[in-house]
Amino acid sequence: MTDSLITLSSIKSRARSFKKFVATRVGEIQGSTNPSQWRHIPGDVNVADDLTRGLNADQLNDRWHRGPDFLRRPRSEWPEEAKVENKSESEQERRKEQSVMVVTEPAEDIIDCTKFSSWRKLVRVASYVLKFVKKLKSKCKKETDTSNDDANGTLTPDGLQIGENYLIRKGQRPLRSRIDKGELKALSPYRDDAGIIRVGGRLDRAKMSFDMVHPVLLPYEDWISRLITRYVHEIGHNGVAATTAKVRRKYWILKGHNLAKTVKLRCAICRAFDRKVETQKMAELPIERLTPYSPPFHYTACDYFGPFQVKVGRNKTAKHYGVLFTCLNTRAVHLERAVDCSTMEFMQVLR
């Protein structure tokens, strides 16, 4: 018998569940005795407590020699077994079990978009993954719903649209907090039936497609925005303005002009097209340009420029011209005015 409920709980438990020190002693006790033989004795009838309470020899009563009185009575009259209510101390000695398999929640992003360099390939991969997930769910529910694939297992336009909508909703996550703060109020964003954020406006009655009237709103920083711009740019390798205009037929990317400019600068094909052409080597300078110590305008070149409208009367205007004389050696410039382009006028100007 023991008056310690913690010890009694340890003896009636598995020895392997405790740490090494306690497990060794519990194992010895369980190997020598049967755990069912152990009982709890209350403290007020425990003989062992008489000496631990600091009693003198003359204060010891008769039960110290004869033992507790309930031992002479039938087992049915023995004190009832106490239940262990506080197991905190006993739990501290238990061995911490190492988990072999840990059940975790599946990652929300099942597709890493940054590992793809093609928008169409990313859409097809997302569509196949979503179709596979839907097929697994239909098997669990014992249903056969294959609305996004045909009999051969290939993707249909509806299946591709499902994959594209998933990627767009994933890319629009950073926009939710900005919309709540009112940063994009000028674009009048709203959500459609598929949960996609689109640009609002007053063009609902325009004779254009729905995607052009309300394009999908995408952030500048997301990777799919770069993939979409690159995909549109590679169809023709147009300039920055044309690429931005074609992207906005369906998608409204914030800072789309800057993104199109970045994509064009990094395009290898556009770099090959924009390579500078060869320039012709200029001829040698004439001797008149290389004569040192010659006075100014010793070698002179002449040219006309204009005409200029000059008022010569109350209701009359005429065309006058400017005559440019330049020194071929010192590069000095002299200007004159000519009233017409005749030879006599030029002789007058030259004189």
C-alpha positions as CSV (number, residue, x, y, z in Angstrom):
1,M,0.0,0.0,0.0
2,T,1.1,3.6,-0.7
3,D,-0.3,6.9,0.2
4,S,1.1,8.6,-2.9
5,L,-1.4,8.8,-5.7
6,I,1.3,9.7,-8.2
7,T,3.3,6.6,-7.4
8,L,0.2,4.5,-7.6
9,S,-0.7,6.0,-11.0
10,S,2.9,5.3,-12.3
11,I,2.8,1.7,-11.1
12,K,-0.5,1.0,-12.9
13,S,0.8,2.6,-16.2
14,R,3.2,1.3,-18.8
15,A,6.8,1.5,-17.7
16,R,8.0,2.4,-21.3
17,S,5.9,5.6,-21.3
18,F,8.1,7.2,-18.7
19,K,11.6,8.6,-18.8
20,K,14.5,6.2,-18.1
21,F,14.9,6.9,-14.4
22,V,11.2,6.3,-13.5
23,A,10.8,3.6,-16.2
24,T,13.5,1.5,-14.6
25,R,12.0,1.6,-11.1
26,V,8.4,1.1,-12.3
27,G,9.7,-1.9,-14.4
28,E,11.3,-3.5,-11.3
29,I,8.1,-3.0,-9.3
30,Q,5.9,-4.5,-12.0
31,G,8.3,-7.4,-12.5
32,S,8.2,-8.3,-8.8
33,T,4.5,-7.6,-8.1
34,N,1.2,-7.4,-9.9
35,P,0.0,-3.8,-10.4
36,S,-3.5,-4.8,-9.4
37,Q,-2.2,-5.8,-5.9
38,W,-1.3,-2.2,-5.2
39,R,-3.8,-0.1,-3.2
40,H,-4.0,3.4,-1.8
41,I,-4.1,4.1,1.9
42,P,-5.3,7.4,3.2
43,G,-2.9,9.6,5.2
44,D,-5.0,9.6,8.4
45,V,-4.7,5.8,8.8
46,N,-1.2,5.4,7.5
47,V,1.1,4.0,10.2
48,A,4.2,5.2,8.4
49,D,3.2,8.8,9.0
50,D,3.4,8.5,12.8
51,L,7.1,8.8,12.9
52,T,7.5,11.3,10.1
53,R,5.3,13.7,12.1
54,G,7.9,14.2,14.8
55,L,6.2,12.1,17.7
56,N,8.0,11.0,20.8
57,A,8.3,7.4,21.7
58,D,5.7,7.6,24.5
59,Q,3.2,9.2,22.1
60,L,3.1,6.2,19.8
61,N,-0.3,4.4,19.9
62,D,-1.1,0.8,19.7
63,R,-1.5,0.8,15.8
64,W,2.2,1.3,15.5
65,H,2.6,-2.3,16.8
66,R,-0.5,-3.9,15.4
67,G,-1.1,-1.9,12.2
68,P,-4.2,-0.2,10.9
69,D,-7.5,-1.6,12.2
70,F,-9.2,-2.0,8.7
71,L,-6.7,-4.8,7.9
72,R,-8.6,-7.0,10.3
73,R,-11.9,-6.4,8.6
74,P,-13.2,-7.9,5.3
75,R,-11.9,-6.3,2.1
76,S,-15.4,-4.9,1.4
77,E,-15.0,-2.6,4.4
78,W,-11.5,-1.3,3.4
79,P,-11.2,2.4,2.4
80,E,-12.4,3.1,-1.1
81,E,-9.8,3.5,-3.8
82,A,-9.1,7.2,-4.5
83,K,-9.0,8.5,-8.0
84,V,-6.1,10.4,-9.4
85,E,-7.3,13.9,-10.1
86,N,-4.1,15.8,-10.6
87,K,-1.8,14.1,-13.1
88,S,0.4,17.0,-13.9
89,E,3.3,15.7,-11.8
90,S,3.0,12.3,-13.3
91,E,2.8,13.6,-16.8
92,Q,6.1,15.5,-16.3
93,E,7.9,12.2,-16.0
94,R,6.4,10.7,-19.1
95,R,8.6,10.3,-22.2
96,K,7.9,12.7,-25.1
97,E,7.0,10.6,-28.1
98,Q,8.4,11.4,-31.4
99,S,5.8,11.6,-34.2
100,V,6.6,9.5,-37.2
101,M,3.9,11.0,-39.4
102,V,2.6,14.5,-38.9
103,V,-0.7,15.5,-40.6
104,T,-0.5,19.0,-41.9
105,E,-2.9,21.2,-43.9
106,P,-2.2,21.2,-47.6
107,A,-0.4,24.3,-49.0
108,E,-2.7,26.9,-50.4
109,D,-0.4,27.5,-53.4
110,I,-0.2,24.2,-55.2
111,I,1.5,25.7,-58.2
112,D,4.6,27.9,-58.1
113,C,4.2,30.4,-60.9
114,T,7.8,31.6,-60.7
115,K,9.0,28.3,-62.1
116,F,7.3,28.9,-65.5
117,S,8.4,31.2,-68.3
118,S,5.4,30.8,-70.6
119,W,1.9,32.0,-69.8
120,R,0.1,29.4,-71.9
121,K,2.1,26.6,-70.4
122,L,1.3,27.8,-66.9
123,V,-2.4,27.9,-67.7
124,R,-2.4,24.4,-69.1
125,V,-0.5,23.0,-66.1
126,A,-3.0,24.7,-63.7
127,S,-5.9,23.3,-65.7
128,Y,-4.5,19.8,-65.6
129,V,-3.9,20.0,-61.9
130,L,-7.4,21.3,-61.1
131,K,-8.9,18.6,-63.3
132,F,-6.9,16.0,-61.4
133,V,-8.1,17.4,-58.1
134,K,-11.7,17.4,-59.2
135,K,-11.4,13.8,-60.4
136,L,-10.1,12.7,-57.0
137,K,-13.0,14.5,-55.3
138,S,-15.5,12.9,-57.6
139,K,-14.1,9.5,-56.7
140,C,-14.4,10.2,-53.0
141,K,-18.0,11.3,-53.5
142,K,-18.7,8.5,-56.0
143,E,-19.6,11.0,-58.7
144,T,-18.6,11.1,-62.4
145,D,-18.6,14.8,-63.3
146,T,-16.1,15.6,-66.1
147,S,-17.5,18.8,-67.4
148,N,-14.0,20.3,-68.0
149,D,-12.6,17.5,-70.1
150,D,-13.7,15.4,-73.1
151,A,-13.7,11.7,-73.6
152,N,-10.1,11.6,-74.5
153,G,-8.9,13.4,-71.3
154,T,-7.7,16.5,-73.1
155,L,-8.5,20.0,-72.0
156,T,-11.4,21.9,-73.4
157,P,-11.8,25.8,-73.6
158,D,-13.9,25.6,-70.4
159,G,-11.2,23.7,-68.6
160,L,-8.5,26.2,-69.7
161,Q,-10.7,29.1,-68.6
162,I,-11.0,27.4,-65.1
163,G,-7.2,27.2,-64.8
164,E,-6.8,30.8,-66.0
165,N,-9.4,32.1,-63.5
166,Y,-7.5,30.2,-60.7
167,L,-4.2,31.9,-61.6
168,I,-5.9,35.3,-61.9
169,R,-7.5,35.0,-58.4
170,K,-4.2,33.9,-57.0
171,G,-2.4,36.9,-58.5
172,Q,-5.1,39.4,-57.3
173,R,-4.5,38.6,-53.6
174,P,-2.3,41.7,-53.0
175,L,-5.0,43.9,-54.4
176,R,-7.6,43.1,-51.8
177,S,-6.0,45.1,-49.0
178,R,-5.3,48.0,-51.4
179,I,-8.9,48.1,-52.5
180,D,-10.2,48.0,-48.9
181,K,-8.0,51.1,-48.2
182,G,-9.4,52.9,-51.3
183,E,-6.1,53.2,-53.2
184,L,-7.6,52.0,-56.5
185,K,-10.9,54.0,-56.2
186,A,-10.2,55.8,-59.5
187,L,-10.6,52.4,-61.4
188,S,-13.9,51.5,-59.7
189,P,-12.9,47.9,-59.1
190,Y,-15.6,45.2,-58.5
191,R,-15.9,41.4,-58.3
192,D,-17.7,39.4,-61.0
193,D,-19.5,36.1,-60.5
194,A,-16.2,34.1,-60.7
195,G,-14.6,36.2,-57.9
196,I,-12.3,38.0,-60.2
197,I,-11.6,41.7,-59.7
198,R,-12.3,43.8,-62.8
199,V,-12.1,47.5,-63.7
200,G,-15.4,49.3,-63.6
201,G,-16.5,52.3,-65.5
202,R,-19.3,53.7,-67.7
203,L,-18.7,51.7,-70.9
204,D,-21.3,49.0,-70.3
205,R,-23.3,50.1,-73.4
206,A,-20.3,50.2,-75.6
207,K,-20.3,47.8,-78.6
208,M,-17.2,46.0,-77.4
209,S,-16.5,42.7,-75.8
210,F,-16.9,42.3,-72.0
211,D,-13.2,41.8,-71.5
212,M,-12.4,45.1,-73.2
213,V,-15.0,47.1,-71.3
214,H,-14.1,45.6,-67.9
215,P,-10.5,44.2,-68.1
216,V,-9.1,42.1,-65.4
217,L,-7.1,44.1,-62.8
218,L,-3.7,42.7,-62.0
219,P,-0.8,44.1,-59.8
220,Y,2.5,45.1,-61.3
221,E,4.6,43.0,-58.9
222,D,3.0,39.6,-59.6
223,W,4.8,37.1,-61.8
224,I,1.8,36.3,-64.0
225,S,1.6,40.0,-65.0
226,R,5.1,39.7,-66.5
227,L,4.2,36.4,-68.2
228,I,1.0,37.9,-69.8
229,T,2.9,40.9,-71.0
230,R,5.7,38.7,-72.4
231,Y,3.2,36.4,-74.1
232,V,1.5,39.4,-75.9
233,H,4.8,41.0,-76.8
234,E,6.1,37.8,-78.4
235,I,3.1,37.9,-80.9
236,G,4.7,40.3,-83.3
237,H,7.3,41.9,-81.1
238,N,5.6,45.3,-81.2
239,G,6.7,48.4,-79.5
240,V,6.0,49.5,-75.9
241,A,2.8,51.4,-76.7
242,A,1.4,48.6,-79.0
243,T,2.2,45.9,-76.4
244,T,0.5,47.9,-73.6
245,A,-2.6,48.5,-75.8
246,K,-2.9,44.8,-76.7
247,V,-2.5,43.7,-73.1
248,R,-5.3,46.1,-72.0
249,R,-7.8,44.4,-74.4
250,K,-8.2,41.8,-71.6
251,Y,-6.0,42.7,-68.6
252,W,-5.4,46.0,-66.9
253,I,-2.0,45.7,-65.3
254,L,-1.0,48.5,-62.9
255,K,2.1,50.3,-64.3
256,G,1.6,48.3,-67.5
257,H,3.5,50.7,-69.7
258,N,6.6,50.3,-67.5
259,L,6.2,46.5,-67.5
260,A,5.9,46.4,-71.3
261,K,9.1,48.6,-71.5
262,T,11.0,46.2,-69.3
263,V,9.8,43.2,-71.3
264,K,10.9,44.8,-74.6
265,L,14.3,45.7,-73.3
266,R,14.9,42.1,-72.2
267,C,13.7,40.6,-75.4
268,A,16.5,39.0,-77.3
269,I,14.7,39.1,-80.6
270,C,14.0,42.8,-80.3
271,R,17.6,43.4,-79.5
272,A,18.6,41.7,-82.7
273,F,16.0,43.8,-84.7
274,D,17.2,47.1,-83.1
275,R,20.9,46.5,-83.8
276,K,22.5,49.6,-85.2
277,V,23.2,49.6,-89.0
278,E,26.6,50.3,-90.4
279,T,27.5,53.9,-91.1
280,Q,29.5,55.1,-94.1
281,K,33.0,56.5,-93.5
282,M,33.3,60.1,-94.4
283,A,35.7,61.4,-97.0
284,E,38.9,63.4,-96.3
285,L,38.5,67.1,-95.6
286,P,39.4,69.4,-98.6
287,I,42.5,71.5,-98.6
288,E,40.5,74.7,-98.0
289,R,39.5,73.4,-94.6
290,L,43.1,72.7,-93.7
291,T,45.0,75.9,-94.6
292,P,46.6,77.4,-91.5
293,Y,47.3,81.1,-90.9
294,S,44.8,82.1,-93.6
295,P,42.7,85.3,-92.9
296,P,39.0,84.9,-92.0
297,F,36.7,84.3,-94.9
298,H,39.6,83.7,-97.3
299,Y,37.8,80.4,-98.1
300,T,34.1,80.9,-97.8
301,A,31.0,78.8,-98.2
302,C,27.5,80.2,-98.8
303,D,24.0,79.0,-98.4
304,Y,20.4,80.3,-98.3
305,F,17.8,79.6,-95.6
306,G,14.2,80.6,-95.2
307,P,11.9,82.1,-96.6
308,F,10.5,84.4,-93.9
309,Q,7.3,86.4,-94.3
310,V,8.2,90.1,-94.0
311,K,5.7,92.9,-94.0
312,V,6.6,95.5,-96.6
313,G,3.4,97.6,-96.7
314,R,0.2,98.1,-94.9
315,N,-1.5,95.1,-96.5
316,K,1.4,93.5,-98.3
317,T,4.0,90.9,-97.3
318,A,6.9,89.4,-99.1
319,K,9.3,86.5,-98.9
320,H,12.8,87.3,-97.7
321,Y,15.7,84.9,-97.3
322,G,18.7,84.6,-95.1
323,V,22.2,84.2,-96.6
324,L,24.7,82.3,-94.5
325,F,28.4,82.9,-95.1
326,T,30.8,80.6,-93.2
327,C,34.6,80.6,-93.1
328,L,35.9,77.1,-93.9
329,N,39.0,77.5,-91.8
330,T,38.0,79.5,-88.7
331,R,34.3,78.4,-88.8
332,A,33.2,82.1,-88.4
333,V,29.7,82.9,-89.5
334,H,28.3,86.0,-91.2
335,L,24.6,86.6,-92.0
336,E,22.9,88.8,-94.7
337,R,19.4,89.3,-96.0
338,A,18.2,88.8,-99.5
339,V,14.9,90.1,-100.8
340,D,14.7,87.4,-103.4
341,C,16.6,84.5,-105.0
342,S,17.8,86.3,-108.1
343,T,21.4,86.4,-109.3
344,M,21.6,90.2,-109.1
345,E,20.3,90.1,-105.5
346,F,23.0,87.5,-104.6
347,M,25.7,89.7,-106.2
348,Q,24.5,92.6,-104.1
349,V,24.5,90.5,-101.0
350,L,28.0,89.2,-101.7
351,R,29.3,92.6,-102.4
